[in-house]
Amino acid sequence: MTQDEINWKDFEMSVNLHKNYLDLVVKLNLFYYAITGAILSFHFTNEIQSVSVIALILPILMSLLLGFFLIYASKLAWNLRENIKIRAKKLNLHVYPEGIVLVTLCIIFGIIMLAVGLGLLYYLASSEISL
């Protein structure tokens, strides 16, 4: 296998990986909002909120863990973006997929999830409801 063939394979794999990661981040975000929205809707419409407070643990944990994960994933997505750029230059490509969209989405979704998690923690700590 020649060096050009290796570069093409690496470029192709990196672009496919980027597409799959972008798809996964969007689906993960939709899943997160569906679960969090359903649980918060249950909590705020339930008359006996002391029972539903326990249900807040899942969105809090999901928010904080996914938020930290997505912030970390943005660094990994940046590395993937750099690899795509390097391979494109080695292959003399003037047009190639820009990976900043994945990086930006990871940062935005991560910050939002962390904010939701911290907000729910504050709500839980300041509420008069006891477990």
C-alpha positions in Angstrom: 0.0 0.0 0.0 1.4 3.4 -1.0 1.6 6.4 1.3 -1.2 8.1 -0.8 -3.5 5.1 -0.3 -2.8 5.2 3.4 -3.6 8.9 3.5 -6.8 8.4 1.6 -7.9 5.5 3.9 -7.1 7.6 7.0 -8.9 10.6 5.5 -12.0 8.5 4.6 -12.1 6.9 8.0 -11.8 10.2 9.8 -14.5 11.8 7.8 -16.9 8.8 8.4 -16.0 8.9 12.1 -16.8 12.6 12.1 -20.2 12.1 10.5 -21.0 9.3 12.9 -20.0 11.4 15.9 -22.1 14.3 14.8 -25.1 12.0 14.4 -24.5 10.5 17.8 -24.2 13.9 19.5 -27.5 15.1 18.1 -29.3 11.8 18.9 -27.8 11.9 22.5 -29.0 15.4 22.9 -32.5 14.5 21.8 -32.6 11.5 24.1 -31.4 13.6 27.0 -34.1 16.2 26.5 -36.8 13.6 26.1 -35.9 11.9 29.4 -35.2 15.1 31.3 -38.4 16.7 30.1 -40.5 13.7 30.9 -39.1 13.4 34.5 -39.3 17.2 35.2 -42.9 17.3 33.8 -43.8 14.4 36.2 -42.1 16.2 39.1 -43.7 19.6 38.6 -47.2 18.2 38.0 -47.2 15.7 40.8 -49.1 16.8 43.9 -47.0 14.7 46.3 -43.6 16.1 45.3 -41.7 14.3 48.0 -42.2 11.1 46.0 -41.0 12.6 42.7 -37.9 14.2 44.2 -36.1 10.9 44.0 -36.8 11.0 40.2 -34.8 14.2 40.0 -31.6 12.2 40.7 -31.6 10.7 37.2 -31.7 14.1 35.3 -29.2 15.6 37.7 -26.7 12.7 37.1 -27.4 12.6 33.4 -26.9 16.3 33.1 -23.7 16.5 34.9 -22.1 13.4 33.5 -23.1 14.1 29.9 -22.1 17.7 30.3 -18.6 16.8 31.4 -18.4 14.1 28.8 -19.4 16.4 26.0 -16.8 19.1 27.1 -14.2 16.3 27.0 -15.5 15.1 23.7 -15.0 18.5 22.2 -11.3 18.2 22.7 -11.3 14.8 21.0 -13.4 16.2 18.2 -10.8 19.0 17.8 -8.1 16.3 17.4 -10.2 14.6 14.7 -10.7 17.9 13.0 -7.0 18.5 12.9 -6.3 15.0 11.5 -8.8 15.6 8.7 -7.1 18.9 7.9 -3.6 17.3 7.9 -4.7 14.5 5.7 -6.5 16.9 3.3 -3.3 18.9 2.9 -1.2 15.8 2.3 -3.7 14.8 -0.4 -3.6 18.3 -1.9 -7.4 18.7 -1.3 -8.6 22.3 -1.2 -12.0 21.4 0.0 -12.7 19.1 2.9 -15.3 18.7 5.7 -14.9 21.3 8.4 -15.0 19.7 11.8 -15.7 22.9 13.9 -19.4 22.1 13.8 -18.9 19.0 15.9 -16.6 20.7 18.3 -19.0 23.7 18.7 -22.0 21.4 19.3 -20.2 19.4 21.9 -19.2 22.6 23.8 -22.7 24.1 23.5 -24.6 20.9 24.5 -22.1 20.3 27.3 -22.5 23.7 28.8 -26.3 23.6 28.6 -26.3 20.1 30.3 -24.0 21.3 33.0 -26.2 24.4 33.6 -29.3 22.2 33.8 -27.6 19.8 36.2 -26.4 22.6 38.4 -29.8 24.3 38.3 -31.5 21.1 39.3 -29.0 20.6 42.1 -29.7 24.1 43.4 -33.5 23.5 43.1 -33.2 20.3 45.0 -31.0 21.9 47.7 -33.1 25.0 48.2 -36.5 23.2 48.0 -38.5 22.6 51.2 -39.2 19.0 50.1 -37.4 16.3 51.9 -36.5 12.8 50.7 
